[in-house]
Amino acid sequence: MLKTVTYGDPALPRLLIAHGLFGSARNWGVIAKRLSDQFHVTAVDMRNHGESPRGQTQSYADMAGDLAEVLRDIGPSHVLGHSMGGKSAMVLALAHPELVEKLVIADIAPVGYGHTQAHLIEAMRKIDLSQVATRGDANRQLAQFVEEDGIRAFLLQSLDVKAKEWRLNFDVLEAEMPKIIGFPEVSGSFDKPVLFLSGGSSDYVLREHRPIIKPLFPSARFAKLPGTGHWLHAEKPREFEATVRVFLSA
């Protein structure tokens, strides 16, 4: 079973949050806490991330199966997924529609992409953890390989400084990168409400993806958060939270 963190009153409507590649439930703590006034929120660590079990694959069928196991335990829920978590949520909804109420997909489409993230694994591997006593030490080392402050801050949330280890299974994530940036052959359709919420400056969800999306998710609606990229929930958390709240409450 995946490691879960819960927020709010169990009597409230349920919301499951699935993070993206290199993330964790912890990344979603602020948004989860804020939404917990209206929802009983469960955030997960996906397989090979955080404190969840290590597996030999990172396929979307397996990740969707992990989420289904959580939902069988807590009950049918709204599901919010970002990036890799969004693809997992889409496969989950198509395979197990009875477990999913409404679906929010953050900045990802059910298509394959060309941009691998293997260079970030290589960068994290280069950190000499024996020389790391503080997160600042790790940040200074990582800055040699990753220029963007925000991406470094995000990656370093998966570093356990005290234990001097990464909470990521680099070997499997690296080996399975083609599956992670791809998307499996799927069938069927999920006809409940779905919101594809993307970053206004992101190119992950394009108008030309809609002919692929609509047969799978006929009730899909599309919205953009202006002035945000792929990490829209981190760049404008208040606006992201408000948009999700309106959609799930409608």
N, C-alpha and C positions, 0 to 999 in steps of 0.2 A: 504493500500500500504506500502511496506517495505521502511524504511529510506534508502536513497541513497546518495552517494557522487560521484561527477563526476569530471573528469580530461580531459583536452585536447579539441581539436577542434571538434565540432559536425559533421563537414564534413568528418572526418576521419572514417575508418572502426570501427565498434563498438565492444567492449569487455566488458562482464559482469563478475564480480568476486564475487564468493560465498565462504565465510569463513567457517571454521570448528567449532566444538563444543567449547563453551566458548570464541569464537573470536568475531571480529567485522570488519566492513569496515576499521576502523582505523588501524588494524594490517597490512593491505595491502597498506597503504598509500605510502610508499617509492617505492614499486614495481609499483603501479598504476601510480604514478607521472612519473617514468622513462619510462614506456610503453606509456605514453600519447603523446610522440613525434610522435608516429606512429598510435595510436588508440585513439578513444574517449572512455575512460574507465569509467564504472559505477561500483562502489563497493557498496554492500548492507550490511546492518545489517539484519541477518536472524531473523525470528520470535522468540520472547522470548530472544533476544539478543540486546544489544546496545539500540538504540532509536527506534527500530521497535515495532509494536504493540505486545501485549501479547495475546497469544492464549491458548486454553485448550489442544491442541495436538501438538506433534512434529513429526508427521508422514511424511514420504518422499513424499507421495501424496500431502499433504498440503504444504510442503516446495517447491516442484516442482511447485505447483499451484501459490504460491507467486512469484516465479521467472518468471513464464509465464505472470503474470499480469504486472510485470516490463517491460518485453520484448514487450508486446503488446503496451506499452506506448512509448518505445524508438525505437522499430523496431528490426528485427532479428539481432542477434549478435553472435560473437564467445563467448564461455562460458568457464571460468576457475573456477574449484571448488576444494577445498582442504578438504579431510576427509569427515565430514558430508556434507559439501557444494558440494563435489565431488559426493557423492551418490545422493544428490538432483539434481545435474546437469545431472546425468545419467537418472534418472527417468523423468526429464524434456525433455531430448532429445528423449526418447522413446515415450513419450506421445504427444509431440508437436514438431516433427522434423522440421516443417516449421519455427519455431522461432529460431532455432540453426544453425549456420554455422559450424565452427570447434569447437571441444570439447577438453579441456585439463583437465585431471583428475589427481590430485596431491595426490599420496600415499594412494590410497584406491581402493578396488575392489568391484564389485556388489555381496558381500557375507556377511553373518553374522560373527561377531567376538565375542570372549569370554571375552575380557578385558573391563569391565565396567569402566566408569570414575566417578562413584558415589562418590568415596573416595575424589575426588577433590571438589565436592560440599560440602561434610561434612567438609573438611578443610576450605573452604571459609566461611561457616556458623559459624565457631568457632572464627572468628576474632571479637573482641570487638570493634565495629566501634566508640563507644563513646570515646575510647582511641586513635583514629587515627586522627592526625592533618596533617600528611604528608604521602606520599607513603612509605617512609622509615619506619615509625611506623607500617604500615600494613605489610610490608615485614618482619620486625623482628618477628611479631606475626605469620605470615604464615610459616616462616622458622621452627617453631616447628612441623609442620605437613607435609610440602613439602620440601624435601631436595634440589631438583634440582633448581639452580639459574634461569635457562632459563624458566622453567615451572612457577616459581613464577612470574617472570617478565611478562610473557604472561598473566597469570591470573589477575594480578594487573592492566592491561590495561582496564579491565572491572569494575574497582572500581572508582566511582565518589567520590573523597576524600572530596571535598567541601560539597556535599550533604550528605555525609556519607551513601552511598548506593551502592549496586552492580547493574550494568546494565544487570543483568541476572535474569530470572524467575526460581529460584531454584526449586520451587514446581513442576512445569510442567516438567522441564528437568529431575528431579529425577524420577518422575512417569513414564515418557516416555523413560527412558534409554534403556529398552529392544528393543524398536523400533529404537532408534538411533544407537545402536550397531548392530542391525539386518539389513536385507534388504528385501523389500517386493517382493511378487510374481509379476513378470512383464512379458510382452509379446511384440512381435514385434521386430524390429531391426532398428538401426540408421546406415545408410551406408555411411555417410559423414566422413571425416577424424577425427580420435580420437587419442590423445596421452595420454598413461598412463605413467606418469612421477613419478618415485618413488625414495625414499632414498636408497642409496646403502647399508646402514646398517639396513634398515627397513625390517620387515617381514609382512607388510600389503598387499603387492602385490607379490604373489608367482607364480612360473611357473605353479603350479597345478591349479591356478585360470584361466588360459588361455582358457581351454575348456568351462568355464562358460562365459567368456568375449566375445569370438569370435562370437558365434551365435547372441549375442545382438549388438555387434559392429564389424561387419566383416572387416572394414578397420582399426581396431585398430593397433597402433604401440606402442612399449614399449621401454622405456629408463630409465636409472638410473643415479642419481647424486652421484658420489663417495663421501664417507666420510660424508654422511648425514643420519639422521634418519627420523622419521615421520614429523618433522617440517622443511623439506628440504628448504622451501622458506625463513625461518628465519635464518637457519644455513649457507646457501650459496646463498644469495639473487641475487648477480650479475650473478652467473652461472645459477640459476633458470630462471631469467629474460631473459638471452641470449637464453636459450633453448626454452622457450615459444615463443620468438620473431621469431626465425628461423622457428619453426613449423607453426606459424600462417601466416607468410609471404610467405611460400613456394607455 
